[in-house]
Amino acid sequence: MVFQHFVEHQQEDNSISFLQFLDIHYLHGSPKDADYDRDMQLPFKKSADCVSVMVSAAVAEQLVMTLEYPVFFVKQDKIELDHNKPLSSCLSNIWQPPKYC
């Protein structure tokens, strides 16, 4: 419908671009002009063309986790790199497999 109506406007004024067509029909409300009935057939011009969906989810009030092994967090204020080593050798220590103590 959009492209058919655009062609109709181009037949009246062949200098109109598609962006100008969209601007006329979607950015300035719905003025009652000569082709108002045809304009209202365009998508998203009436609220019946739009769909609204509401989704709700149930969320547990409280999440409880128990750990078998104690977890310790160590606060480190500043990370210092050894500038005598290349940076890539410092970063490679991150990519070690997990260890079980």
trRosetta pair geometry for C-beta under 8 A, 3 or more apart (Angstrom, degrees):
i j d omega theta_ij theta_ji phi_ij phi_ji
1 4 5.7 -56 -145 37 31 112
1 5 6.2 25 159 -15 66 109
1 41 5.7 -132 -166 130 138 98
1 42 5.9 -176 122 -111 116 49
1 43 6.6 137 62 -28 122 83
2 5 6.2 -63 -152 40 25 105
2 6 6.2 29 150 -24 64 109
2 42 6.0 76 -91 -141 73 96
2 43 6.6 -48 -52 18 107 102
3 6 5.3 -49 -144 34 35 117
3 7 6.5 40 155 -21 65 100
4 7 5.8 -52 -155 32 31 111
4 8 6.7 35 147 -20 62 103
5 8 5.4 -47 -152 32 39 117
5 9 6.7 39 149 -17 66 100
5 21 7.8 145 111 -174 90 125
5 25 7.8 84 122 -89 137 157
5 35 8.0 147 -151 151 105 139
5 38 6.1 154 -118 155 113 107
5 39 7.4 121 -160 -97 148 48
5 41 7.6 165 -64 76 133 103
5 42 6.2 -68 21 -80 161 103
6 9 5.7 -54 -153 36 34 109
6 10 6.4 35 148 -20 66 105
6 18 6.1 10 -148 -117 143 78
6 21 4.9 43 -120 -172 91 169
7 10 5.4 -52 -146 36 35 114
7 11 6.6 42 152 -26 64 99
8 11 5.8 -49 -154 26 32 113
8 12 7.1 26 149 -11 61 103
8 35 7.6 148 127 -135 137 159
8 38 7.4 -71 85 162 165 153
9 12 5.7 -58 -157 39 39 109
9 13 6.5 -32 165 45 73 90
9 16 5.4 -67 136 77 110 157
9 21 5.6 151 67 -112 156 109
9 24 7.9 153 -133 61 154 151
10 13 7.0 -84 -133 76 29 52
10 14 5.5 53 -177 -115 76 54
10 16 5.9 -133 -92 58 62 102
11 14 7.5 33 -105 -71 17 79
13 16 4.8 79 98 -25 105 107
16 20 5.1 -130 -161 85 78 129
16 21 5.8 90 152 -59 117 87
17 20 4.6 99 54 5 78 102
17 21 7.0 -133 99 -6 44 86
18 21 5.4 -50 -151 33 36 118
18 22 6.5 36 151 -17 66 102
19 22 5.7 -50 -147 37 35 110
19 23 6.3 40 151 -23 65 105
20 23 5.4 -51 -147 35 33 117
20 24 6.4 36 154 -21 65 103
21 24 5.9 -54 -151 33 29 110
21 25 6.3 2 161 0 64 115
22 25 6.2 -72 -141 49 27 96
22 26 5.4 -24 180 23 70 120
22 27 7.4 63 132 -15 71 102
23 26 7.1 -70 -112 52 13 80
23 27 4.9 -34 -153 29 56 128
23 28 7.3 51 156 -16 65 103
24 27 7.7 19 -19 42 10 87
24 28 6.5 -38 -154 27 35 124
25 39 5.9 -161 -133 -146 100 101
25 42 6.0 46 170 24 136 174
25 45 7.6 -63 170 -89 97 116
26 44 7.4 27 -119 97 112 117
28 31 6.7 -23 125 -16 105 108
30 36 7.3 89 168 -148 90 91
30 39 6.5 158 -146 122 88 128
30 40 6.8 61 -155 -84 134 86
30 45 6.4 102 -94 -166 127 102
31 36 7.5 -112 108 -99 49 103
32 36 4.7 -1 -142 -88 57 152
33 36 5.6 149 50 -57 52 84
33 39 7.4 76 49 -20 99 144
35 38 4.3 -40 179 43 96 119
35 39 5.8 109 116 -31 84 91
36 39 5.5 -53 -146 33 32 115
36 40 6.4 29 158 -20 65 105
37 40 5.9 -56 -151 34 30 110
37 41 7.2 36 148 -25 59 101
38 41 5.8 -51 -162 22 38 115
39 42 6.0 -35 -174 -1 46 115
39 45 6.6 159 143 -131 73 157
40 45 5.2 -162 -140 120 46 140
40 46 6.4 57 -171 -47 90 107
41 45 7.5 25 44 39 15 141
42 45 4.8 89 70 -30 86 126
43 49 5.5 160 -160 -170 60 144
44 49 5.1 -132 -76 104 33 136
44 50 6.5 70 -123 -66 73 91
45 49 6.8 69 37 6 53 147
46 49 5.4 107 65 -8 73 99
47 50 5.8 -57 -159 32 50 110
60 63 6.1 105 90 -72 125 72
67 70 7.1 114 104 -104 122 22
67 71 5.8 -35 145 -18 171 109
76 79 6.5 67 127 -73 125 71
81 85 7.7 -123 172 60 88 98
81 87 7.0 -2 -167 -114 149 76
81 90 5.5 -10 -140 -118 100 170
82 85 4.7 50 93 13 108 107
82 90 6.8 172 38 -85 85 118
85 89 4.9 -102 170 72 114 127
85 90 5.9 126 100 -50 124 91
86 89 5.1 93 66 1 82 101
86 90 7.7 -151 99 -4 47 85
87 90 5.7 -57 -158 33 42 112
87 91 6.4 32 152 -15 73 108
88 91 5.7 -57 -145 41 36 108
88 92 6.4 46 155 -34 67 101
89 92 5.8 -43 -146 20 33 116
89 93 7.9 46 154 -27 55 91
90 93 6.5 -48 -176 12 38 112
91 94 5.8 -33 -175 8 57 116
91 95 7.9 37 144 -7 71 100
92 95 6.1 -61 -161 38 50 104
93 96 6.5 -17 -174 -28 48 115
96 99 7.6 -9 132 -33 115 102
